[in-house]
Amino acid sequence: MSNCTIETCTVETSDGAKLSTRLFKPRQEEQVKESNNPVVVLVHPYSVLGGCQGLLRGIAAGLADKGYKAVTFDMRGVGRSTGKASLTGFAEIKDVVAVCNWVSENLSANKILLVGSSAGAPIAGSAVDQIEQVVGYVSLGYPFGMTASILFGRHHKAILQSPKPKLFVMGTRDGFTSVKQLNNKLSSAAGRVETHLIEGVSHFQMEGPAYDAQMVNLILEFIASL
């Protein structure tokens, strides 16, 4: 954490929820380089099961250490954020849009990379084409499987039809989605689609801090390819 500073603020959504938000900034900002860098907005795992922005702190700090601004936030009904969490994540799309709009206006960002972790991936995916500044999307453990699709199935279409570049990162032992299910879903996806499989790793293992550095590197490689 030594190479970044963290600022806190509140972002209001279109329907009045107030979201607790953190901005991770590099300590030594390189103005020239920074003007071309996208700001990375990270969307946390399922609120109903205890998902919160704190789970993404390691990735956000890692990105800031590498010279990128990163933003985390608690979705509605989580932590100090007001409002009520929804079961299917549709209300939370407004949260992602509001934070991205705030980033665009307050950080003069004309490029945003959206990163969603676990249930945050379908929510972020539904917001991708609602935000002009979003130039790419990274999913960390998208729950495409049958059981998870009961809750999040209606989100699939938005990201699969988006023309924007997409990277799907998943452990090969993900309990919510098999590699076959992932490949079947992505076979119909529009635009540029990449996958990165982490051998022998489960869904919740990949969410853990032991994999933060690897997630940071994958995100940076994807940014470099945009």
Legacy VTK file of the C-alpha trace (Angstrom):
# vtk DataFile Version 3.0
C-alpha trace
ASCII
DATASET POLYDATA
POINTS 226 float
0.000 0.000 0.000
3.026 2.283 0.339
2.931 3.588 -3.214
-0.668 4.788 -3.279
-2.958 7.219 -1.523
-6.627 6.530 -0.813
-9.349 9.181 -0.910
-12.939 8.568 0.166
-16.074 10.207 -1.183
-19.794 9.638 -1.656
-21.394 9.154 -5.077
-25.152 9.577 -5.530
-27.069 7.387 -7.986
-29.903 8.463 -10.279
-32.438 7.015 -7.817
-30.913 8.620 -4.731
-28.696 5.906 -3.197
-25.491 7.296 -1.702
-22.485 5.067 -2.329
-19.351 4.911 -0.188
-16.494 5.157 -2.682
-12.691 4.963 -2.512
-10.202 6.319 -5.017
-6.768 4.669 -5.062
-4.187 7.013 -6.605
-0.519 6.510 -7.464
1.713 8.557 -5.182
3.927 9.734 -8.018
1.598 10.658 -10.812
3.127 10.803 -14.262
0.892 13.359 -15.926
1.772 12.510 -19.513
1.427 8.762 -19.076
-1.636 9.159 -16.904
-3.608 11.123 -19.491
-3.712 8.011 -21.679
-4.408 5.536 -18.888
-7.935 4.300 -18.296
-9.269 4.595 -14.755
-10.144 1.109 -13.457
-13.549 0.822 -11.765
-13.925 -2.378 -9.714
-17.318 -3.938 -8.907
-17.406 -6.182 -5.824
-18.950 -9.668 -5.341
-22.567 -10.396 -4.370
-23.841 -7.962 -1.746
-26.344 -10.456 -0.324
-23.521 -12.885 0.551
-21.316 -10.248 2.166
-19.609 -8.810 -0.914
-18.058 -5.379 -0.313
-15.432 -3.053 -1.734
-12.900 -4.160 0.887
-12.517 -7.459 -1.017
-11.071 -5.500 -3.958
-8.689 -3.357 -1.941
-5.636 -5.476 -2.808
-6.283 -5.302 -6.552
-7.043 -1.557 -6.430
-3.871 -0.834 -4.438
-1.853 -3.048 -6.797
-3.108 -1.101 -9.812
-2.308 2.224 -8.117
1.197 0.949 -7.371
1.600 0.453 -11.121
0.519 4.008 -11.909
-3.217 3.588 -12.483
-6.110 5.219 -10.673
-8.544 2.600 -9.386
-11.974 3.073 -7.837
-13.867 0.725 -5.511
-17.308 1.310 -4.009
-19.889 -0.384 -1.839
-23.029 -1.054 -3.830
-26.385 -0.009 -2.373
-27.168 -1.485 1.029
-23.547 -2.470 1.727
-21.321 -0.881 4.390
-22.011 2.835 4.585
-23.879 2.940 1.277
-27.579 3.701 1.567
-30.417 1.925 -0.227
-31.255 -1.762 -0.368
-29.366 -4.560 -2.109
-31.327 -6.445 -4.776
-31.299 -10.216 -5.260
-30.732 -10.108 -9.030
-28.342 -7.153 -9.213
-30.467 -5.035 -11.525
-30.796 -2.037 -9.185
-27.013 -2.165 -8.783
-26.458 -1.407 -12.478
-27.402 2.174 -11.561
-24.605 2.104 -8.960
-21.999 1.171 -11.555
-23.259 3.817 -13.990
-23.232 6.495 -11.270
-19.670 5.713 -10.194
-18.427 5.663 -13.807
-20.143 8.995 -14.470
-18.505 10.406 -11.342
-15.105 9.111 -12.508
-15.598 10.642 -15.935
-16.613 14.038 -14.542
-14.322 14.325 -11.507
-11.175 12.593 -12.741
-11.387 13.914 -16.315
-11.358 10.302 -17.457
-12.248 9.697 -21.074
-11.396 5.996 -20.713
-12.673 3.573 -18.075
-11.983 -0.140 -17.678
-14.776 -1.969 -15.843
-13.731 -4.975 -13.737
-16.355 -7.158 -12.052
-15.612 -9.851 -9.475
-17.987 -12.823 -9.097
-21.578 -11.462 -9.053
-20.057 -8.043 -9.715
-19.170 -9.346 -13.193
-22.753 -9.697 -14.490
-23.691 -6.375 -12.890
-20.712 -4.605 -14.479
-21.407 -6.394 -17.760
-24.925 -4.974 -17.887
-23.499 -1.451 -17.454
-20.742 -1.653 -20.099
-22.740 -0.274 -23.027
-24.569 2.284 -20.889
-21.306 4.186 -20.342
-19.623 5.716 -23.380
-16.240 6.054 -21.627
-15.921 2.317 -20.925
-13.312 0.947 -23.350
-13.103 -2.625 -22.046
-14.386 -5.145 -19.526
-12.716 -7.737 -17.311
-14.652 -10.496 -15.522
-13.082 -12.263 -12.549
-15.146 -15.430 -12.053
-18.362 -14.663 -13.961
-21.085 -16.983 -12.556
-22.446 -18.402 -15.831
-23.495 -21.777 -14.380
-27.054 -23.084 -14.153
-27.771 -22.318 -10.495
-26.235 -18.844 -10.594
-28.176 -18.137 -13.792
-31.434 -18.258 -11.846
-30.321 -14.995 -10.253
-28.074 -13.478 -12.909
-29.158 -15.055 -16.206
-30.865 -11.896 -17.450
-27.530 -10.076 -17.288
-25.783 -12.413 -19.750
-27.175 -10.920 -22.945
-25.831 -7.398 -22.334
-22.165 -8.344 -22.061
-22.291 -11.091 -24.699
-23.770 -8.654 -27.238
-21.435 -5.775 -26.363
-18.876 -4.998 -29.102
-16.355 -3.788 -26.499
-13.236 -5.919 -25.756
-13.740 -8.476 -22.986
-11.501 -10.668 -20.828
-12.928 -13.518 -18.743
-10.669 -14.855 -15.974
-11.741 -18.045 -14.189
-10.355 -20.900 -12.125
-10.735 -24.327 -13.716
-12.357 -25.592 -10.498
-14.884 -22.755 -10.235
-17.910 -24.193 -8.401
-20.416 -21.914 -10.166
-19.256 -22.286 -13.775
-17.476 -25.118 -15.579
-14.921 -24.422 -18.294
-17.363 -25.990 -20.769
-20.174 -23.654 -19.657
-17.848 -20.658 -19.989
-16.784 -21.634 -23.502
-20.364 -22.362 -24.576
-21.511 -18.938 -23.391
-18.621 -17.073 -24.980
-18.936 -18.878 -28.325
-21.773 -16.500 -29.255
-20.173 -13.337 -27.856
-19.679 -10.276 -30.037
-16.431 -8.372 -30.454
-13.035 -9.356 -29.077
-13.243 -11.995 -26.357
-10.323 -13.459 -24.393
-10.258 -16.024 -21.611
-7.604 -16.781 -19.021
-7.999 -19.989 -17.023
-6.157 -20.531 -13.740
-5.503 -24.232 -13.339
-6.902 -26.006 -10.273
-8.267 -22.879 -8.586
-11.794 -22.557 -7.160
-14.125 -19.563 -7.324
-13.529 -18.330 -3.785
-9.804 -19.098 -3.878
-9.422 -16.774 -6.846
-11.295 -14.055 -4.947
-8.780 -14.320 -2.102
-5.798 -12.012 -1.549
-3.311 -14.695 -2.652
-4.377 -14.059 -6.258
-4.558 -10.233 -6.137
-1.136 -9.734 -7.762
-2.010 -12.142 -10.569
-5.320 -10.324 -11.166
-3.457 -6.998 -11.316
-1.034 -8.376 -13.921
-3.858 -9.796 -16.059
-5.715 -6.469 -15.926
-2.553 -4.555 -16.912
-1.860 -6.936 -19.817
-5.425 -6.440 -21.029
-5.140 -2.635 -20.765
-1.912 -2.759 -22.792
-3.744 -4.634 -25.556
-6.590 -2.116 -25.875
LINES 1 227
226 0 1 2 3 4 5 6 7 8 9 10 11 12 13 14 15 16 17 18 19 20 21 22 23 24 25 26 27 28 29 30 31 32 33 34 35 36 37 38 39 40 41 42 43 44 45 46 47 48 49 50 51 52 53 54 55 56 57 58 59 60 61 62 63 64 65 66 67 68 69 70 71 72 73 74 75 76 77 78 79 80 81 82 83 84 85 86 87 88 89 90 91 92 93 94 95 96 97 98 99 100 101 102 103 104 105 106 107 108 109 110 111 112 113 114 115 116 117 118 119 120 121 122 123 124 125 126 127 128 129 130 131 132 133 134 135 136 137 138 139 140 141 142 143 144 145 146 147 148 149 150 151 152 153 154 155 156 157 158 159 160 161 162 163 164 165 166 167 168 169 170 171 172 173 174 175 176 177 178 179 180 181 182 183 184 185 186 187 188 189 190 191 192 193 194 195 196 197 198 199 200 201 202 203 204 205 206 207 208 209 210 211 212 213 214 215 216 217 218 219 220 221 222 223 224 225
